[in-house]
Amino acid sequence: AFPPAAGTTDRLETSDRSAAASTAAAAGPTAGVLPAGAATRAAGSRVVPAPPRNERNTSRRARAPARPASVRRSPVARLLIPTVGIDIVVAAGTDDDTLRLGPGHMTGSALPGENDNCIIAGHRDGPFRRLGKLEVGDEVEVRGESGPALYRVSSIDIVHKTDTSPLDPSEDPILTLITCYPFNHVGPAPNRLIVRGALVEDDPGSGSL
């Protein structure tokens, strides 16, 4: 287990899993979960030079207005980890505005209980700092619209922030929880704490959202 300590907030820039994995090498590191540019650049796309600094804010506002809050922050699931006292709603998406309010479900990853990799990310200065207290064998429940799914923690790892392998697809139904690490690092954290869980029960009988 990794004991928590006082830390600062990282800006977690995320996108759908497939775009992140295909651009990891070319994009370079950022302070977020995924490599820089993953949210807007797909494999094989032409890289357009960034505009001058004094033109960036204006051009970005004109080209890409912010999504409505109702879309950005719609709930996807409820995450419960009794051993560390986590009981929180998980929102759709992992953009900055969403993660500022709590954990987010990564677009393109599996929904709770489905085959493949269900990915949930959160800031280290919120409830996800308690992930450092988890141990292999602990149970994690994720209640989605289709019902609850129970996972058992199978591994706890620390990877560099540019490592996108935790986002890889899976043939089995798994859960991946991601937060920045170390918890007490000042500034953008260099690593990510990855908690991986395997589905052990489709319906623990606790209801949905």
DASUL-V496769 format. One record per pair of residues at least 24 apart in sequence whose C-alpha atoms are under 6 Angstrom apart, sorted by the first residue. I is the first residue (numbers start at 0). J is the second residue. D is the distance in whole Angstrom. If there is no record, write none. Layout:
i = <I/I>
j = <J/J>
d = <D/D>
This chain:
i = <0/0/0/0/1/1/2/2/3/4/4/5/6/6/6/8/9/12/13/13/14/15/15/16/16/20/28/30/34/72/76/76/77/77/77/78/79/80/111/112/113/114/114/115/115/115/115/115/116/116/116/116/117/118/119/120/120/120/121/122/123/123/142/142/143/143/146/147/147/148/148/149/149/149/150/150/150/150/151/151/152/152/153/153/154/155/155/156/156/157/157/158/158/159/160/160/160/172/173/173>
j = <131/132/133/134/131/132/131/132/131/182/183/183/182/183/184/124/187/94/93/94/38/106/107/107/166/163/161/187/161/97/142/143/141/142/208/141/140/139/143/148/172/171/172/168/169/170/171/172/168/169/173/174/174/175/176/176/177/178/178/178/178/179/207/208/207/208/207/202/207/201/202/198/199/200/196/197/198/199/196/197/195/196/195/196/195/193/194/192/193/191/192/190/191/190/189/190/191/198/197/198>
d = <6/5/6/6/4/6/6/6/6/6/5/5/5/4/6/6/6/6/6/6/5/5/5/6/6/6/5/5/6/6/5/4/6/5/6/5/5/5/6/5/6/5/4/6/4/5/5/5/6/5/5/6/5/5/5/6/5/6/5/6/6/6/5/6/6/6/5/5/6/5/6/6/6/5/5/5/4/5/5/5/6/4/6/5/5/6/5/6/5/6/5/5/5/4/6/5/6/6/5/6>
